[in-house]
């Protein structure tokens, strides 16, 4: 009975044993290495009424350990640091520590540390308001002519962003107009611009500016 168990399908059993040994050599016997990898920072569950103030850190450097075959660029392509913001309930500063709990890594790769190991974010209420459009003139009309008046449509624009930043916005400026060749009524379509990158336009950024130019008396 024992002889039959040992020698029935002997060659298949021998092949299976060889394959098992090869797999063990490849994965268990493979030397481990340590590497440093830059990964993106992902933010999730930010409350709808809050916004992060200042520029968001986009990447963090991770120190990782694992078998050589696991530390390839292709295998680490989906690695990321994920910060859950669901428990942020009010404006102010919050510090987040990066650990193995908020790092997404492929199987077989071990997190050692992050550089920087902590991120401090500032949160503010999301606010919006209407601000006037400010027309900028770079070049005045040619000699012997003067700008009598201008009209801009729309006259106000909706802006949104962190409350403290929005409160400091006094207007949306147009690109500068060049009137150096204008000697009569004319019309321009120009973009508007906000000086604070943390505040965004909710309105269409293009405006129409009509100017009236006449001869100097």
Secondary structure in CASP SS format (residue, H / E / C, confidence):
PFRMAT SS
TARGET T0000
AUTHOR 0000-0000-0000
METHOD secondary structure of the structure
MODEL  1
X C 1.00
X H 1.00
X H 1.00
X H 1.00
X H 1.00
X H 1.00
X H 1.00
X C 1.00
X C 1.00
X H 1.00
X H 1.00
X H 1.00
X H 1.00
X H 1.00
X H 1.00
X H 1.00
X H 1.00
X H 1.00
X H 1.00
X H 1.00
X H 1.00
X H 1.00
X H 1.00
X H 1.00
X H 1.00
X H 1.00
X H 1.00
X H 1.00
X C 1.00
X C 1.00
X C 1.00
X E 1.00
X E 1.00
X E 1.00
X E 1.00
X E 1.00
X E 1.00
X E 1.00
X E 1.00
X E 1.00
X E 1.00
X E 1.00
X E 1.00
X E 1.00
X C 1.00
X C 1.00
X C 1.00
X C 1.00
X C 1.00
X E 1.00
X E 1.00
X E 1.00
X E 1.00
X C 1.00
X C 1.00
X C 1.00
X C 1.00
X C 1.00
X E 1.00
X E 1.00
X E 1.00
X E 1.00
X E 1.00
X E 1.00
X E 1.00
X E 1.00
X E 1.00
X H 1.00
X H 1.00
X H 1.00
X C 1.00
X C 1.00
X C 1.00
X C 1.00
X C 1.00
X C 1.00
X C 1.00
X C 1.00
X C 1.00
X E 1.00
X E 1.00
X E 1.00
X E 1.00
X E 1.00
X C 1.00
X C 1.00
X C 1.00
X C 1.00
X C 1.00
X C 1.00
X C 1.00
X E 1.00
X E 1.00
X E 1.00
X E 1.00
X E 1.00
X E 1.00
X C 1.00
X C 1.00
X H 1.00
X H 1.00
X H 1.00
X E 1.00
X E 1.00
X C 1.00
X C 1.00
X C 1.00
X C 1.00
X E 1.00
X E 1.00
X E 1.00
X E 1.00
X E 1.00
X E 1.00
X E 1.00
X C 1.00
X C 1.00
X E 1.00
X E 1.00
X E 1.00
X E 1.00
X E 1.00
X E 1.00
X E 1.00
X E 1.00
X E 1.00
X E 1.00
X E 1.00
X E 1.00
X E 1.00
X E 1.00
X E 1.00
X E 1.00
X E 1.00
X C 1.00
X C 1.00
X E 1.00
X E 1.00
X E 1.00
X C 1.00
X C 1.00
X C 1.00
X C 1.00
X C 1.00
X E 1.00
X E 1.00
X E 1.00
X E 1.00
X E 1.00
X E 1.00
X E 1.00
X E 1.00
X E 1.00
X C 1.00
X C 1.00
X E 1.00
X E 1.00
X E 1.00
X E 1.00
X E 1.00
X E 1.00
X E 1.00
X H 1.00
X H 1.00
X H 1.00
X H 1.00
X H 1.00
X C 1.00
X C 1.00
X C 1.00
X E 1.00
X E 1.00
X E 1.00
X E 1.00
X C 1.00
X C 1.00
X E 1.00
X E 1.00
X C 1.00
X C 1.00
X C 1.00
X C 1.00
X C 1.00
X C 1.00
X C 1.00
X E 1.00
X E 1.00
X E 1.00
X E 1.00
X E 1.00
X E 1.00
X E 1.00
X E 1.00
X C 1.00
X C 1.00
X C 1.00
X C 1.00
X C 1.00
X C 1.00
X E 1.00
X E 1.00
X C 1.00
X C 1.00
X C 1.00
X C 1.00
X E 1.00
X E 1.00
X E 1.00
X E 1.00
X E 1.00
X E 1.00
X E 1.00
X E 1.00
X E 1.00
X E 1.00
X C 1.00
X C 1.00
END
